């Protein structure tokens, strides 16, 4: 996933919170803001044991760049011109050598040469709404049959499971992610709980962690119902409340919130500069500042939404951007959210549920693991749901913002803007009739198989419309084998994938030759994925060298080359995660003329595809081509196997 969104009066309550220091809410951004999140105890040793992200060899990167540009060139002359610029950049007299030396110097002075740039350029400096453009969602499978089936019980189970995971994480009981080749960096797990993204007034956001605060401040959950915020103490005297206790507390919130409150939460879905100003206005009131602090310090947030989505697309859209009101042009669902929280569970009135994730300092894989383990626990009748205490519990505390005319106007504007953004989107969804089991029986990598489906489908879509390809395909590869590693780009489009795609619709090419071309394309994809996971990609290195330019120095000609720029125009933004518990998963496209393609290859009996785009794009047509390409790949391999019997 890639970077890229009625009058009411309240009685003012006495302030029950400690005095809030305003700069912590409104800026300026602390220079050492990342250091505020304490390390997870059993992962601290990774600082010394994991290698640092390498700076790739300049010549190797430029050769990879040339290879990636060839299939994207519209003419031989265009490719030749780009190659000349690459060679000039990499020559002894070119600027590449100087920029490479500066980048190597930077890497020698920092723990991670890319971290600060990637945080700000990829996420925290991005000023459009995080909704649709950045945030992702996972839809969960149903409530296990042995548990109560009410929405309150659904929310209570998720709350207890997440609090248990948080307790295990903070006490050093969570094992590191990894593969047979070694551990993955767990540094971003620091940003899962007890923190929040803060909108910056000067064009840069940051995340504020409160995990190092006093124990008495932590362990509460924010619950939102009908746009009203509540503080629920999920941990009292070091004890996580039982599921029964949490259910009663949450049911109290349902029963006590029967009318709509001003939708302050929708302000978080605004353009980040707009939200920063609205946030500063809220924080100027001491009562509101206390509420903001309580939201920021909460372990996580649960939105109790009033809609009842039933289909995969309806559920996906409700998770992704909340329900919409076409009659009033309002983003009603986003009024019941706080999209700056990294973990925001969503429970609907039909007890369906999922999560919306804030993406800036933590990618999706940590939340996949957290959700997967929580849902595994809840599906197990032996999981400890806790025992209620005989001591009466404090009731959840309502957190009612003071909403003046300025904030009321801001809410109206934010809701209209969020509606326009969400309503501009299209989505399609497809499950194939076969899955990982069949693909592995053909001795093919499931990920490469899925990527070739996407390439074949997109080529057919363009051909049917008489269009040329105007961008590349992005696939995320994890670089978490390195300290503070996040992602690198797999440039999926290759000459081998194009040769295979062309052969599939050429009647002159035999099945045997198509199969050989498919194997070559898959082999090339696997090699690119392996290199990217080792930090040997193109895009992060080229970005790093460009960032080493000093004020007044000209930008090298290569960076403005039309073919080079086209290669980084991600008309297909693709990524895969997997959990047995996620029947829905997705995010938005990253360029206006593009598609977001979320897929899963982990099920034995099906592949799962979700495609997002703007309404003006042929979304369903693309999904139809994906469905056809999936059948064609299966028939290609099944026919090959039958002919050998």
Order of alpha helices (4+ residues) and beta strands (2+ residues): alpha-alpha-alpha-alpha-alpha-beta-alpha-beta-beta-beta-beta-beta-beta-beta-beta-alpha-alpha-alpha-beta-alpha-beta-beta-alpha-beta-alpha-beta-alpha-alpha-beta-beta-alpha-alpha-alpha-alpha-beta-beta-beta-beta-alpha
